């Protein structure tokens, strides 16, 4: 049983004077994301739609499967776009293709509010406000891409794993695996989140049980299905991944470097990007050390996701 959170803080979740303010902020967040979803589709959305329509014209399953080994394909979002296309036809309003991202964006704010409220009512309020007004998150929730769904999955998987480590149940395992699979289908970068969550769970469970066998017995139900899915996909993608704008498959490291650079906002082959990484590290490390001081082993996950992985990509 983890003692990361005092019971009084958990019992205050959703209660107290901050609850009406949190509800108001969530409503504002929803309005901003609905507003962001207006307008015409932009180039990557059109590109995804065009790839999907092209793939559906072929009867060969291999031609359809090839769609999911292109870097512009965010699998779950592409399947959703195919559903909207089949349901409403070629003249479906652009907004329909973005509804899934809007819902995921609003849900992300709600999940973040619950995470923050576990620390304190004020923590819930601040977390909700930051998430609700974040420009990148508003943008992601207003486009027919996989980022909004991935962010929702990342927050949800963190929240569920946190609760599981405090009180393990079969229901939480099922919920965790389900959310993680949604994340993996949303965007390939969710693999990074899986790595962070995996090391966090490993250290947390082992520190309580002090048994490798017992620790593995807990980890396999949590991460076994995702591990198999990633290995199976990687076995094909290592030689067959096509990055947007290119005609041919490329080496996996080049594809990862470019996709990470575009997603995280820095170019891994330019030394000027090191300034951004140093800035993120300077602000993140004190918070990570604070979590460690509070005996919250989630610092391991944040250290991997926020600091270690971006630095490793830059070094590679």
C-alpha positions as CSV (number, residue, x, y, z in Angstrom):
1,X,0.0,0.0,0.0
2,X,1.6,3.3,-1.1
3,X,1.6,6.1,1.4
4,X,2.1,8.7,-1.3
5,X,-1.2,10.4,-0.7
6,X,-2.8,11.1,2.7
7,X,-6.4,9.8,2.9
8,X,-7.7,13.2,3.8
9,X,-6.6,14.5,0.4
10,X,-8.2,11.6,-1.4
11,X,-11.4,12.1,0.4
12,X,-11.6,15.8,-0.6
13,X,-11.5,15.0,-4.3
14,X,-14.5,16.6,-6.0
15,X,-15.6,18.2,-2.7
16,X,-15.1,21.6,-1.1
17,X,-15.3,25.1,-2.3
18,X,-13.1,24.5,-5.4
19,X,-15.6,22.0,-7.0
20,X,-17.8,24.7,-8.6
21,X,-14.8,26.6,-9.9
22,X,-13.4,23.4,-11.4
23,X,-16.7,22.7,-13.1
24,X,-16.7,26.2,-14.5
25,X,-13.2,25.8,-15.8
26,X,-14.1,22.5,-17.5
27,X,-17.0,24.2,-19.2
28,X,-14.7,26.9,-20.5
29,X,-12.2,24.3,-21.6
30,X,-14.9,22.5,-23.5
31,X,-16.0,25.8,-25.2
32,X,-12.4,26.6,-26.3
33,X,-12.0,23.1,-27.7
34,X,-15.3,23.2,-29.6
35,X,-14.3,26.6,-31.0
36,X,-10.8,25.3,-32.0
37,X,-12.4,22.5,-34.0
38,X,-14.0,24.9,-36.4
39,X,-12.6,25.8,-39.8
40,X,-11.2,23.8,-42.7
41,X,-9.1,20.7,-42.5
42,X,-5.4,21.4,-42.6
43,X,-2.8,19.6,-44.6
44,X,-2.1,16.6,-42.3
45,X,-5.8,16.0,-41.8
46,X,-6.4,16.1,-45.5
47,X,-3.4,13.9,-46.0
48,X,-4.8,11.3,-43.5
49,X,-8.2,11.4,-45.2
50,X,-6.7,11.0,-48.6
51,X,-4.6,8.0,-47.5
52,X,-7.6,6.4,-45.9
53,X,-9.8,6.9,-49.0
54,X,-7.1,5.5,-51.2
55,X,-6.6,2.4,-49.0
56,X,-10.3,1.7,-48.9
57,X,-10.4,1.5,-52.7
58,X,-8.3,-1.7,-52.7
59,X,-9.7,-5.1,-51.9
60,X,-6.3,-6.4,-50.9
61,X,-5.9,-6.4,-47.1
62,X,-2.1,-5.9,-47.5
63,X,-2.8,-2.5,-49.2
64,X,-5.0,-1.5,-46.4
65,X,-2.6,-2.7,-43.7
66,X,0.2,-0.7,-45.4
67,X,-1.7,2.5,-44.4
68,X,-0.8,1.9,-40.8
69,X,3.0,1.9,-41.5
70,X,3.0,5.5,-42.6
71,X,4.1,8.1,-40.1
72,X,1.2,10.3,-41.0
73,X,-1.3,7.6,-39.9
74,X,-2.5,7.8,-36.3
75,X,-4.3,4.5,-36.3
76,X,-7.3,5.1,-34.1
77,X,-8.0,8.5,-35.6
78,X,-7.7,7.0,-39.1
79,X,-10.2,4.3,-38.2
80,X,-12.5,6.9,-36.8
81,X,-12.2,9.0,-40.0
82,X,-13.0,5.9,-42.0
83,X,-16.1,5.4,-39.9
84,X,-17.2,9.0,-40.5
85,X,-16.5,8.7,-44.2
86,X,-18.5,5.5,-44.5
87,X,-21.4,6.9,-42.4
88,X,-21.7,10.3,-44.0
89,X,-20.0,10.0,-47.3
90,X,-17.5,12.2,-49.1
91,X,-19.4,15.4,-48.2
92,X,-19.2,14.8,-44.4
93,X,-18.6,18.2,-42.7
94,X,-15.0,18.7,-41.6
95,X,-16.1,19.1,-38.0
96,X,-17.3,15.5,-37.8
97,X,-13.8,14.3,-38.3
98,X,-12.7,16.2,-35.2
99,X,-15.4,15.2,-32.7
100,X,-13.3,12.3,-31.3
101,X,-10.4,14.7,-30.6
102,X,-12.7,17.3,-29.0
103,X,-14.2,14.6,-26.7
104,X,-10.7,13.4,-25.8
105,X,-9.5,16.9,-25.1
106,X,-12.4,17.7,-22.7
107,X,-12.0,14.3,-21.0
108,X,-8.2,15.1,-20.5
109,X,-9.1,18.2,-18.5
110,X,-11.5,16.2,-16.3
111,X,-8.9,13.5,-15.7
112,X,-6.2,16.1,-14.9
113,X,-8.6,17.7,-12.4
114,X,-9.0,14.4,-10.6
115,X,-5.2,13.8,-10.6
116,X,-4.5,17.3,-9.1
117,X,-7.3,17.0,-6.6
118,X,-5.6,13.9,-5.1
119,X,-3.0,16.3,-3.7
120,X,-5.3,19.0,-2.5
121,X,-8.4,21.0,-3.6
122,X,-6.0,23.8,-4.6
123,X,-3.9,21.3,-6.6
124,X,-7.0,20.2,-8.5
125,X,-8.0,23.8,-9.3
126,X,-4.5,24.8,-10.5
127,X,-4.1,21.6,-12.6
128,X,-7.5,22.1,-14.2
129,X,-6.8,25.7,-15.0
130,X,-3.4,24.9,-16.6
131,X,-4.8,22.1,-18.7
132,X,-7.9,24.1,-19.8
133,X,-6.0,27.1,-21.0
134,X,-3.0,25.4,-22.6
135,X,-2.7,26.5,-26.2
136,X,-1.1,23.3,-27.5
137,X,-3.8,21.1,-25.8
138,X,-6.6,23.3,-27.2
139,X,-5.0,23.0,-30.6
140,X,-4.6,19.2,-30.4
141,X,-8.2,18.8,-29.3
142,X,-9.4,20.8,-32.3
143,X,-7.7,18.7,-35.1
144,X,-8.5,15.3,-36.5
145,X,-5.2,13.7,-35.4
146,X,-4.2,11.3,-32.7
147,X,-2.5,13.7,-30.2
148,X,-5.5,14.6,-28.2
149,X,-6.5,10.9,-27.7
150,X,-2.9,10.1,-26.8
151,X,-2.8,12.8,-24.1
152,X,-6.1,11.5,-22.6
153,X,-4.6,8.0,-22.6
154,X,-1.4,9.2,-20.9
155,X,-3.2,11.0,-18.2
156,X,-5.7,8.2,-17.6
157,X,-3.0,5.5,-17.6
158,X,-1.1,7.5,-15.0
159,X,-4.2,8.0,-12.9
160,X,-5.2,4.4,-13.0
161,X,-1.7,3.0,-12.3
162,X,-1.4,5.4,-9.4
163,X,-4.6,4.0,-7.9
164,X,-3.6,0.4,-8.7
165,X,-0.3,0.8,-6.8
166,X,-2.3,1.9,-3.8
167,X,-5.0,-0.8,-4.0
168,X,-4.4,-3.5,-6.7
169,X,-7.6,-5.0,-8.2
170,X,-8.4,-6.9,-11.4
171,X,-10.7,-4.1,-12.5
172,X,-7.9,-1.6,-12.4
173,X,-5.7,-3.9,-14.4
174,X,-8.3,-4.2,-17.1
175,X,-8.9,-0.4,-17.2
176,X,-5.1,0.2,-17.3
177,X,-4.5,-2.2,-20.2
178,X,-7.5,-0.9,-22.1
179,X,-6.4,2.8,-21.8
180,X,-2.9,1.9,-22.7
181,X,-4.0,0.1,-25.9
182,X,-6.0,3.2,-26.8
183,X,-2.9,5.3,-26.4
184,X,-0.7,3.0,-28.5
185,X,-3.3,3.0,-31.2
186,X,-3.5,6.8,-31.0
187,X,0.2,7.7,-31.6
188,X,3.5,5.8,-31.6
189,X,5.0,8.2,-29.1
190,X,2.8,6.6,-26.4
191,X,5.5,3.9,-26.3
192,X,7.5,6.5,-24.3
193,X,4.7,6.7,-21.8
194,X,4.6,2.9,-21.5
195,X,8.3,2.8,-20.7
196,X,8.0,5.5,-18.0
197,X,5.0,3.8,-16.5
198,X,6.7,0.4,-16.6
199,X,9.8,1.5,-14.7
200,X,7.7,3.3,-12.2
201,X,5.6,0.2,-11.6
202,X,8.7,-2.0,-11.5
203,X,10.4,0.0,-8.7
204,X,7.2,0.6,-6.7
205,X,6.1,-3.1,-6.7
206,X,9.6,-4.4,-6.1
207,X,10.2,-2.0,-3.2
208,X,7.1,-3.3,-1.5
209,X,7.5,-7.1,-2.2
210,X,11.3,-7.5,-2.5
211,X,10.8,-10.5,-4.8
212,X,11.6,-10.6,-8.5
213,X,9.0,-13.4,-9.1
214,X,6.3,-11.6,-7.3
215,X,7.1,-8.4,-9.0
216,X,6.9,-10.0,-12.5
217,X,3.7,-11.6,-11.6
218,X,2.2,-8.1,-11.0
219,X,3.9,-6.5,-14.1
220,X,2.9,-9.1,-16.7
221,X,-0.9,-8.5,-16.4
222,X,-0.2,-4.8,-16.5
223,X,2.1,-4.6,-19.5
224,X,2.1,-8.0,-21.2
225,X,-0.5,-7.3,-23.9
226,X,1.0,-3.9,-24.7
227,X,4.5,-5.4,-24.9
228,X,3.4,-8.1,-27.4
229,X,1.6,-5.4,-29.5
230,X,4.6,-3.2,-29.6
231,X,7.0,-6.0,-30.5
232,X,4.7,-7.3,-33.2
233,X,4.3,-3.8,-34.7
234,X,8.0,-3.1,-34.5
235,X,9.0,-6.3,-36.2
236,X,7.3,-5.0,-39.3
237,X,7.8,-1.2,-38.8
238,X,11.6,-1.6,-38.4
239,X,12.0,-2.3,-42.1
240,X,8.7,-0.9,-43.5
241,X,8.0,2.5,-41.8
242,X,7.5,5.3,-44.3
243,X,7.8,8.9,-43.1
244,X,5.5,11.5,-44.6
245,X,6.9,13.1,-47.7
246,X,9.2,10.2,-48.5
247,X,8.7,7.5,-51.1
248,X,10.5,4.7,-49.4
249,X,11.0,3.0,-46.0
250,X,13.8,4.4,-43.9
251,X,15.8,3.3,-40.9
252,X,13.8,3.2,-37.6
253,X,16.1,5.6,-35.7
254,X,15.8,8.3,-38.4
255,X,12.1,8.0,-38.4
256,X,12.0,8.2,-34.6
257,X,14.3,11.2,-34.5
258,X,12.3,13.2,-36.9
259,X,8.9,12.3,-35.4
260,X,10.1,13.1,-31.9
261,X,11.6,16.3,-33.1
262,X,8.3,17.4,-34.8
263,X,6.2,16.4,-31.8
264,X,8.4,17.8,-29.0
265,X,9.5,20.9,-30.8
266,X,13.2,20.5,-31.2
267,X,15.6,19.3,-33.9
268,X,17.8,16.6,-32.6
269,X,20.6,17.3,-35.1
270,X,20.9,21.0,-34.2
271,X,22.9,22.0,-31.1
272,X,20.6,25.1,-30.7
273,X,17.9,22.7,-29.6
274,X,20.0,21.8,-26.5
275,X,18.9,25.2,-25.0
276,X,15.3,24.0,-25.0
277,X,16.2,20.7,-23.4
278,X,18.3,22.5,-20.7
279,X,15.4,24.8,-19.9
280,X,13.0,21.9,-19.6
281,X,15.4,20.0,-17.4
282,X,16.1,23.0,-15.1
283,X,12.4,23.4,-14.4
284,X,11.6,19.7,-14.2
285,X,14.4,18.4,-12.0
286,X,13.4,20.3,-8.9
287,X,9.8,18.9,-9.2
288,X,11.1,15.4,-9.8
289,X,13.4,15.6,-6.7
290,X,10.4,16.9,-4.7
291,X,8.4,13.8,-5.7
292,X,11.3,11.6,-4.7
293,X,11.5,13.4,-1.4
294,X,7.8,12.7,-0.9
295,X,8.5,9.0,-1.5
296,X,6.3,9.1,-4.6
297,X,8.0,6.8,-7.1
298,X,6.2,8.4,-10.0
299,X,9.3,10.6,-10.2
300,X,10.8,7.7,-12.2
301,X,8.2,8.0,-14.9
302,X,8.6,11.8,-15.1
303,X,12.4,11.5,-15.2
304,X,12.2,9.1,-18.2
305,X,9.5,10.9,-20.1
306,X,10.5,14.6,-19.6
307,X,14.3,14.4,-19.2
308,X,15.9,11.1,-20.1
309,X,14.2,10.3,-23.4
310,X,14.5,13.8,-25.1
311,X,18.2,14.0,-24.1
312,X,18.8,10.5,-25.4
313,X,17.2,11.3,-28.7
314,X,19.3,14.5,-29.0
315,X,22.5,12.5,-28.1
316,X,21.7,9.8,-30.7
